[in-house]
Amino acid sequence: MYYYYDDQNVLQGPYSNSALQKWFQKQYLPAGTLVYDKYMQPFLIEYVVNRSLKSRTKVMFHDDTFNLDRTNLDVTLHLCSPELSNTTSSSEDFTQLEGGVDEVDFGRGFDYIEQRALLNRRRRFPDTYCPFENTWNNWVPEPIEMNVALRGAIHTHNMVQTFDERIISGYLNFLNIYPHPCQLCDVKFSNSKEMLEHFLSVIHIQRSYKTGGTFSYIDLYCARKIIYEVEMSYADKNFDFLADDVHFQSRKMSFFDEFDILTAFESLKSTVAVSQGVPLLSPPRNTLDTLGYVEAVVFLRVFQEKYKRMPEALRGRRFGPTGKTWCNYCKVEFDATFLESFPTHLFSEEHIDNALYNGVSRADMEYWLSFMEPLMNGNCKRVRHQDRVEVSLQESDFPLCYVPVGRVEGDFSYTGKDMQPVLKYVSDEIAASFDLLDDYKYRTTCRWCRTDLFTRNGVLRHILHDKCHLDRLNSVSNDDLRRLLCSLDIKIRVPLFRQSKRTSSPMDVKEKKFYLQRLRNVCSKKLNNFFSSHQRSTLSQLAARSFPVGLVNRCDLCDVTIDRVDAMIMHLSSEQHIANLIESPRISNNDVQYWLTIFNVDGRRSRVF
């Protein structure tokens, strides 16, 4: 196992030899890169990838168990190294596999095995699949030869045999691994333990390799992870997964469970438009959402299996934008208009390598799995005609869906050439804060276009991205935008309402008090003008020419919500807010100048578009 320092001088790892070799070949880690072993001894990467660090062992089987006609095998493993085996044998009647077998190096799999539960209430899908059931297809991460697969499977098989059938089968069922026939060997099973033992048997693995396929270290990781979880249950005497209502308690419901097929695809298309990208075509936005290496491979495998089980008719449906779609991993465009074209790129060798190197988003993956889950067996609800024609008029005032007939006091509108940058700003803010797994039925009608809309994301796509709607808009109400952002719980902040990211021009306390008092005097004058009956439009004009000031709805410094433009100015000049600004070490001169420019102090005026 080896580590290396990335471009930000952050230690990454541990990684196995096979991972370093692949990245070296792809020039992700070029020649001359230093890697470090567990003792932090440095080595050149080209030295590491060109030597073998694995020791040789032998796997031997009793003659009476090494029978290609048996499917339920009880195999005893004997190793040359005494520290790797607690068993000895006096029998001389063994069948030895030719050429021996490499010692199984679990590498990064140890992190996967020992960290995180496979399923909890925060996640909808377990981080595993049924190992050794099927070989890998055109993409195989960390492939293993048959003798390595046999060695690891037999170890696991022997451990599975020690578990009570009710316990191990119950845990497999908890992971949605239920007994089903083996298509390769044409064998049926009465429980999940019997099924797993078969998939770990010599006969099944040998037949799998004879078909031309191969298994991966990922199969070993998943098998050992299941064993580890069951062992922890025995150690803690915690068998909650055997409860009758365990799936109801642990399963996180998805909105796709309630959608019919048409609504599901409409929601998918709307999500692609609103998030401004296809899920799984961009690296995660933060480390908390990033799957570990093994988890990412597991979920990609699960994605592929679920997609294969989807009806052919659904794969040809339109889901993406017409024309080319950009992949931020591979920096290429491809046609993702129809669903069937998406996995073609997703499982290309280049994309798999780039995705595993840069990280895969758990939210993106769970979104796709949630979408395919009810579709793959035709379990998605049938389209009900009344759902398609009944429209709730009580929701008809959704922001930007109606022609304004009146104006809220203090409100103003953006018109003409100002509309496009305003709507783009709002669209970008929504995309940056967008939760892929958040959609629901929302039946309403766009009064501009006389179009019926059926999901929340469908409404957002229509009002922000549909050209037919944007062409009909002749103005956008600032109050509409504020209500829209509030309904999505999106916070808009500007300088002095948030902490500065950098204090490139720090202010001492005396200087800060001087400028803040000056700013407070200006705010008071603006408020006095506002409350004068003949100058009610003063603040509206100020906010209109200083976008996005009119949308500010939150002050992080004071932890308060702001509901109107005049309330924002009142808060800016309040004693509590000024006191918090003085105490904050991350308020810069640029923050104060931002507001002095807006108030046209010193003859400077800027238009923020």
FIDRENRO-61328 format. One record per residue (C-alpha): x, y, z. Coordinates in steps of 0.25 Angstrom, whole numbers, plus 2048, in hexadecimal, padded with zeros to 3 digits. Each point is the difference from the previous one (the first is absolute). Last residue first. Layout:
<atoms>
XYZ ...
</atoms>
This chain:
<atoms>
79D8AB7C9 80380980C 7FE80E7FC 80A809806 7FF80F805 80C808805 7FD80F804 8087FF80D 7F47F8806 7F77FB7F5 7F87F780A 8047F47F8 80E804800 800802810 7FA7F2801 80C7F97F8 80A80A807 7FC7FA80D 8037F17FB 80D8057F9 80580580D 8007F2806 7F77F980B 8067F3804 80480380E 7F1802805 7FE80880C 7FE80E7F9 7F67F97F6 7F87F980C 7FF80E807 7FB8067F3 7F67F57FF 7FB80280E 7FF80F7FF 7F77FF7F3 8058077F3 8017F47F7 7F37FB807 7F880C7FC 8067FF7F2 7FC7F17FF 7F2803806 7FE80A7F4 8037F57F6 7F67F6806 8007F3807 80E7FF808 8037F3808 80980280C 80D7F9804 80780D804 80D7FE7F8 7F97F67F6 7F680B7FB 7F67FA7F7 7F58047F6 8088097F6 7F88007F3 80080F7FD 80F801802 8027F67F4 80080A7F9 80480E802 7F88087F6 7F37FA805 80380080E 803810801 7F48027F7 7F77F880A 80680780B 7FD80E7FB 7F27FD7FB 7F880580C 80680E7FE 7F3809801 7FA7F880C 80D802808 8037F3807 80A7FD7F5 80780D801 8027FD80F 8057F27FD 80A8067F6 80580A80A 8027F580A 8077F77F7 80A80B7FD 80380380E 8027F1803 80A8007F5 80880B806 7FF7F980D 8057F47FA 80C8077F9 80580680D 7FD7F4809 8097F77F6 80B80A800 80180080F 7FE7F1801 80B7FD7F6 7FD7FC7F2 8047F57F8 8038017F1 8027F27FB 7F77FA80A 7FB7F47F9 7F37F97FF 7F980C806 7F57FC80B 7F28037FB 7F680B801 80B80B7FF 8027FB7F1 7F47FA7FA 7F77F4803 7F57F87F9 7FC7F4808 7F87F57F8 7F57F9808 7F97FC7F3 7F3807804 80980C804 8078017F3 7F28007F8 7FA80A80A 80C80A7FE 7FF7FE7F1 7F28037FF 80280C809 80A8057F6 7F67FF7F5 8047FC7F3 7FC8077F3 7FC7FD7F2 8007F1801 7FA7F97F3 80E7FD7FB 8047FA80D 7F47F6800 8037FB7F2 80F7FF802 7FE7F780C 80B80280A 7FC80880C 7F17FF801 7FE7F27FA 80C7F9806 7FC80680E 7F17FB7FE 8057F27FC 80980080C 7F3802808 7F97F57F9 7F38007F8 7FF80C7F6 7F58047F7 80380A7F5 7F880C7FD 80D8077FC 7FF80D809 7F67FA809 8097F5804 7F77F5806 8027F880D 8027F2805 80B7FF80A 8047F1802 80E7FF807 80E8027FE 80D800809 80A7F57FD 8088097F7 80280B80A 80380C7F9 80880B807 80A8037F5 7F57FE7F6 7F680A807 80B80A801 8037FF7F1 7F28017FC 7FE80C808 80C8077FA 7FC7FC7F2 7F2806803 80680D804 80A8007F4 7F47FD7F6 7F680A806 80980D800 7FF8017F1 7F2804800 7F97FF80E 8037FE80E 7F480380A 7FE80880D 7FA7FD80D 7FF80A80C 7F27FD802 7FC7F37F9 7FB8027F2 7F37FD7F9 7FC7F87F4 80D7F87FE 7FF7F67F4 8017F2805 80A7F5801 80C809804 7FE7FC80F 7F67F5803 7F2808800 7F87F47FA 8027F780C 7F1801804 7FC7FE7F1 8037F1802 8017F97F3 7F97F37FC 8047FC7F2 80C7F6801 7FD7FB80E 7F27FC7FB 8067F87F5 8077F7809 80E7FB7FB 8047F3806 80880080C 80F7FB7FF 8017F2802 8057FC7F2 80B7F8805 80B80A7FE 7F780D801 7FE80080F 80F800803 8058087F4 7FD80E806 8057FD80E 80C7FA7FA 80380C7F8 7FD80980C 8097F8809 80B8017F6 7FF80F7FF 7FF80280F 80C7F6803 8098097F6 80B7F97FA 80F803802 80B8067F7 8087F37FD 7F47F7800 7F98097F7 80C8027F6 8037F17FF 7F17FD7FE 7FE80B7F6 80C7FB7F8 7FC7F1800 7F28037FB 7F67FD80A 7F980E801 8018027F1 7F87F47FC 7F880280D 7FA80D7FB 7FC7FC7F1 7F57F7805 7F980C807 7FE8087F4 80580F7FD 80E7FC806 8088037F4 80E802803 80A80B804 80D7FF806 80880580C 8017F2806 7FC80280E 7F780D7FD 7F87F97F6 7F98097F6 7F37FD7FA 7FE8017F1 7F28027F9 7F3800806 80180180F 7FE7F3808 7F57F6802 7FA7FB7F4 7FB7F2800 8077F47F9 8047F980D 7F17FF804 7FC7F77F5 80C7F7803 7FA7FD80D 80A80380C 8077F4805 80D8037F9 80080E807 7FF7FA80E 80C7F87FD 80880B7FB 7FC80980B 8047F580A 80E7FF7FA 80280F800 7FB80080F 80B7F6804 80B8077F8 7FC80D808 8007F980D 80D7FA7FE 80680D7FC 7F980880C 7F48087FC 80180F800 7F4807806 80880580C 80C8037F8 7F880C7F9 7FB8047F2 8017F17FB 8067FE7F2 7F78037F4 7F97F67F6 7FA7F780B 7F3809800 7FD8077F2 80380F801 7FA80D802 7F97FC80D 7F38067FB 8017FA7F3 8047F2804 7F680080B 7F58037F6 8047F57F7 7FF7F680C 7F3806805 7FA7FE7F2 8057F2800 7FA7FD80D 7F38077FC 7FE7F87F4 8047F3807 7F680280C 80680680C 7FE7FB80F 80D7F8801 80780B7F8 7FE80980C 80A7F8808 7FE7F980D 80C7FE809 8007F1804 8057FD80F 7F3800807 7F77FA7F6 80A7F67FC 8027FC80F 7F17FE802 8017F1803 80D801809 80C7F87FC 80880C7FC 80080480F 8097F4803 80A80780A 8077F7809 80C8097FF 80A7F57FC 7F67F87F8 7FB80D7F8 80F8047FE 8027F27FA 7F58027F7 80580E7FB 80E7F97FE 7FA7F57F8 7F980A7F7 80D8087FE 8087F47FD 7F67FC7F4 80080F7FB 80F801801 8027F37F9 7F78037F5 80780E7FE 80D7F87FF 7FA7FD7F2 7FA7F47F9 8027FC7F1 7F87FC7F4 8047F77F5 7F47F6802 80B7F6807 80280B80A 7F27FF805 8007F0800 80D801809 7F980980A 7F37F8800 8077F3802 80A80580B 7F5805809 7FE80F804 7F38027F7 7FB7F3806 80280480F 7F980D7FD 7F47F97FB 8007F780C 80080C809 7F58077F8 7F67F5802 7F97F47F9 8098017F4 7FF7FD7F1 80B7FB7F7 8018027F1 80F801800 80280D7F9 7F2806803 8027FE80F 7F1800805 7FC80B80A 80180180F 7FF80E805 80B80B801 7F880D803 80B80380B 7F67FC80B 7FE7F37F8 80F7FE802 7FF80380F 7F57F6801 8077F57F9 80C802808 7F87FF80D 7F67F67FD 80A7F67FA 80980180C 80E8047FD 80C7F67FF 7FD7FC7F2 80280F7FC 80E800805 8047F47F8 7FA8067F3 80880D803 80D7F9800 7FC7F87F4 7FC80C7F8 80E807803 8087F47FB 7F77FD7F4 80080E7FB 80F800801 8017F37F8 7F68067F6 80980C7FD 7FC80D806 7FB80D7F9 80280D807 7F58087FA 7F97F87F5 7F98087F4 7FB7F87F4 7F87F6809 8027FC80E 7FD7F2804 7F37FC807 7FC7FB80E 80E802806 7FB80A809 7F1804802 80080F801 80680A809 7FF80E806 7F27FF804 7F58097F9 7F880C806 80A80680A 7FE80880C 7F87F5807 80B7F6800 8067F67F6 80E7FA7FE 80580580D 80B8097FF 80F7FC801 8077F3802 7FE7F97F3 80180C7F7 80D805807 8057F27FF 7FD8007F1 80B80A7FD 80A7F5800 7F97F2801 80D7F97FC 7FC7F27FD 80D7F7800 8027FC7F1 7FC7F27FC 8087F37FD 8047FC7F2 7F77F47FF 7F57FE80A 8047F5809 7F77F4802 8037F980D 8017F2806 80C80180A 7F780180C 80780580C 7F980E800 80280D807 7F680B803 80380D807 8048077F3 80680D7FC 80B7FF80A 8047F27FC 8048057F2 7FE7F57F6 7F1801800 7F57F6801 7F28037FD 7F57F6803 7F48007F6 7F27FD804 7F98007F2 7F28027FD 8008007F0 8057F27FD 8037FB7F2 80E806800 8057F880B 80B806809 7FA7FC80D 8037F1800 80E8037FB 80380A80C 80580D7FB 80D8077FF 80380F7FF 80F8047FF 80780D804 80980A7F9 80480D806 7FB80D7FA 80980D7FE 8027FE7F1 80980B7FA 7FD8097F4 7F5809807 80980380C 80C8057F8 7F88097F6 7FA80680D 80D804805 8017FC80F 7FF80780D 8007FA80E 7F4804807 7FF7F3809 7F37FD7F9 8078017F2 80280E7FA 7FE8047F1 80980A7F9 7FC8057F2 80C7FF7F7 7F87FA7F5 7F28057FF 7F57FE809 7F38037F8 8097FB7F4 7F57F67FC 80B7F5801 80480580E 7F2801804 7FD7F17FC 80D7FC807 7FD80880D 7F27F9801 8067F27FD 80B80280B 7F580480B 7FC80D805 80180680E 7FE80B7FD 80180F7FE 809809808 7FC80F7FD 80B8097FA 7F68077F8 8057FA7F3 7FE7F2806 80A7F980A 8017F17FE 7FD7F3808 8037F27FE 7FB7F2804 
</atoms>
